Amino acid sequence: MQQAKDFVEESEDLEQLLFSINDQDYELETQFKKWTISDILRHLHLFNQAADLTLKDGEMFQKMFLELKSLRA
């Protein structure tokens, strides 16, 4: 599946980029909503987990979704 191959390639590219920065760089603000690199990585990780749950445990995904939705209220 091409999307899966693209995801792996993007993940590998991101890994190489992250290995090239120091710990302090994770707290630098980016141009995206002034989020830090760390904020963006947390966001990506959370939604990668959500995507994984949709494949493995739809009920747990629904629980996660409702919990996240309640945080926005």
C-alpha positions in Angstrom: 0.0 0.0 0.0 1.6 3.3 -1.1 0.3 5.3 1.8 2.0 2.9 4.3 5.2 3.1 2.3 5.0 6.9 2.3 4.4 7.0 6.0 7.4 4.8 6.7 9.6 7.0 4.5 8.3 10.2 6.1 8.9 8.7 9.6 12.5 7.7 8.6 13.1 11.3 7.3 11.8 12.8 10.5 13.9 10.4 12.6 17.1 11.6 10.8 16.1 15.2 11.3 15.5 14.7 15.0 18.8 13.0 15.5 20.5 16.1 14.1 19.2 18.5 16.7 20.0 19.0 20.4 17.6 18.7 23.4 17.1 22.5 23.7 16.0 22.7 20.0 12.8 20.7 20.9 11.5 23.8 22.7 12.1 26.2 19.9 8.9 27.8 18.5 8.0 27.1 14.9 6.0 29.1 12.4 3.0 26.8 12.9 0.8 28.4 15.5 4.0 29.1 17.5 4.0 25.4 18.5 7.4 24.0 19.6 9.0 21.1 17.9 8.0 19.1 21.0 4.4 20.2 20.7 4.3 19.0 17.1 5.9 15.7 17.9 3.4 15.1 20.7 0.5 15.9 18.3 1.9 13.5 15.6 2.4 10.8 18.2 -1.1 11.1 19.6 -2.8 10.9 16.3 -0.5 8.0 15.2 -1.8 6.2 18.3 -5.3 7.0 17.3 -4.9 5.7 13.8 -3.4 2.5 15.2 -6.3 2.1 17.6 -8.8 2.3 14.7 -7.1 -0.7 13.3 -6.7 -2.7 16.5 -9.4 -1.7 18.9 -12.3 0.4 17.7 -13.9 0.5 21.1 -10.7 2.0 22.7 -10.5 4.5 19.8 -14.0 5.7 20.6 -13.0 6.0 24.3 -9.9 8.0 23.3 -11.9 10.2 20.9 -14.5 11.0 23.5 -11.8 11.9 26.1 -10.1 14.2 23.6 -13.4 15.7 22.6 -14.2 16.5 26.3 -10.9 18.4 26.7 -12.0 20.8 24.0 -15.4 21.5 25.6 
